Amino acid sequence: MRIRNVINKILWKYREKLDSYYLVVIDRLNKSGLKRIPFRYVHSVDNYYVYIISNSDLMAIPIHRVLMIENVNGETIWSREKGCKEDF
């Protein structure tokens, strides 16, 4: 499953549980090189960008910077390397 489809599935099917998921993206300004963004801040996604609500502004993150989606337990739901977990 493509990343866009997984993000949309979480945004629409699991709308009441958005706090249970994190988007993990490459962030060059962060010491670890990664940033975990709670899904409650994810506004939408298209073929090229994930749109994040940040301080009342809409910020676009290129979709190629998304490395994985995790749940609150640290379990990987989707990753660039392995794709999507079937039963989430």
C-alpha positions as a Markdown table, in Angstrom:
| # | Residue | x | y | z |
|---|---|---|---|---|
| 1 | Met | 0.0 | 0.0 | 0.0 |
| 2 | Arg | 1.3 | 3.5 | -0.9 |
| 3 | Ile | 2.1 | 5.9 | 1.9 |
| 4 | Arg | -0.6 | 8.3 | 0.7 |
| 5 | Asn | -3.2 | 5.6 | 1.1 |
| 6 | Val | -2.1 | 4.6 | 4.5 |
| 7 | Ile | -2.1 | 8.2 | 5.7 |
| 8 | Asn | -5.6 | 8.7 | 4.3 |
| 9 | Lys | -6.8 | 5.4 | 5.9 |
| 10 | Ile | -5.6 | 6.6 | 9.3 |
| 11 | Leu | -7.1 | 10.1 | 8.8 |
| 12 | Trp | -10.5 | 8.8 | 7.8 |
| 13 | Lys | -11.0 | 5.3 | 9.3 |
| 14 | Tyr | -9.3 | 5.9 | 12.6 |
| 15 | Arg | -10.3 | 9.5 | 13.0 |
| 16 | Glu | -11.2 | 9.0 | 16.7 |
| 17 | Lys | -7.8 | 7.4 | 17.4 |
| 18 | Leu | -5.4 | 9.9 | 15.7 |
| 19 | Asp | -3.4 | 10.3 | 19.0 |
| 20 | Ser | -2.5 | 6.6 | 18.6 |
| 21 | Tyr | -0.3 | 7.2 | 15.5 |
| 22 | Tyr | 2.9 | 9.1 | 14.7 |
| 23 | Leu | 4.4 | 10.1 | 11.4 |
| 24 | Val | 8.2 | 9.7 | 11.5 |
| 25 | Val | 10.0 | 12.1 | 9.1 |
| 26 | Ile | 13.5 | 13.1 | 8.2 |
| 27 | Asp | 14.4 | 16.3 | 10.0 |
| 28 | Arg | 17.9 | 17.7 | 9.4 |
| 29 | Leu | 17.5 | 20.3 | 12.2 |
| 30 | Asn | 16.9 | 17.6 | 14.9 |
| 31 | Lys | 19.9 | 16.0 | 16.5 |
| 32 | Ser | 18.7 | 12.4 | 15.8 |
| 33 | Gly | 17.8 | 13.3 | 12.2 |
| 34 | Leu | 14.2 | 12.2 | 12.8 |
| 35 | Lys | 11.0 | 13.9 | 14.0 |
| 36 | Arg | 7.9 | 12.1 | 15.3 |
| 37 | Ile | 4.7 | 14.1 | 14.5 |
| 38 | Pro | 1.5 | 13.1 | 16.2 |
| 39 | Phe | -1.2 | 12.3 | 13.6 |
| 40 | Arg | -3.6 | 14.9 | 15.2 |
| 41 | Tyr | -1.4 | 17.5 | 13.4 |
| 42 | Val | -1.7 | 15.8 | 10.0 |
| 43 | His | -4.2 | 17.8 | 7.9 |
| 44 | Ser | -4.1 | 16.0 | 4.6 |
| 45 | Val | -1.9 | 14.3 | 2.0 |
| 46 | Asp | -1.5 | 14.4 | -1.8 |
| 47 | Asn | 0.9 | 12.7 | -4.2 |
| 48 | Tyr | 3.8 | 15.0 | -3.3 |
| 49 | Tyr | 3.3 | 16.4 | 0.2 |
| 50 | Val | 1.9 | 15.7 | 3.7 |
| 51 | Tyr | 0.3 | 18.9 | 5.1 |
| 52 | Ile | 0.8 | 19.5 | 8.8 |
| 53 | Ile | -0.9 | 22.1 | 11.0 |
| 54 | Ser | 1.8 | 24.0 | 12.9 |
| 55 | Asn | 1.0 | 27.1 | 15.0 |
| 56 | Ser | -2.2 | 27.7 | 13.0 |
| 57 | Asp | -0.3 | 27.5 | 9.7 |
| 58 | Leu | -0.3 | 24.7 | 7.1 |
| 59 | Met | 3.2 | 23.3 | 6.5 |
| 60 | Ala | 4.0 | 21.0 | 3.6 |
| 61 | Ile | 6.5 | 18.2 | 4.1 |
| 62 | Pro | 7.7 | 16.4 | 1.0 |
| 63 | Ile | 6.3 | 12.9 | 1.0 |
| 64 | His | 9.7 | 11.4 | 0.3 |
| 65 | Arg | 10.8 | 12.5 | 3.8 |
| 66 | Val | 8.3 | 10.2 | 5.5 |
| 67 | Leu | 10.2 | 7.2 | 6.8 |
| 68 | Met | 7.5 | 5.4 | 8.7 |
| 69 | Ile | 4.2 | 5.5 | 10.6 |
| 70 | Glu | 4.2 | 4.1 | 14.2 |
| 71 | Asn | 1.5 | 3.5 | 16.7 |
| 72 | Val | 1.9 | 4.6 | 20.4 |
| 73 | Asn | 3.4 | 1.3 | 21.3 |
| 74 | Gly | 6.3 | 1.9 | 18.9 |
| 75 | Glu | 5.1 | -0.7 | 16.5 |
| 76 | Thr | 5.7 | 0.1 | 12.8 |
| 77 | Ile | 2.5 | 0.3 | 10.8 |
| 78 | Trp | 4.2 | 1.4 | 7.5 |
| 79 | Ser | 7.8 | 1.9 | 6.5 |
| 80 | Arg | 9.7 | 2.6 | 3.3 |
| 81 | Glu | 11.6 | -0.7 | 3.7 |
| 82 | Lys | 8.8 | -3.1 | 4.6 |
| 83 | Gly | 5.6 | -1.4 | 3.3 |
| 84 | Cys | 2.4 | -1.7 | 5.2 |
| 85 | Lys | 1.4 | -4.0 | 8.0 |
| 86 | Glu | -1.7 | -5.8 | 6.8 |
| 87 | Asp | -3.8 | -5.9 | 10.0 |
| 88 | Phe | -3.5 | -2.4 | 11.5 |
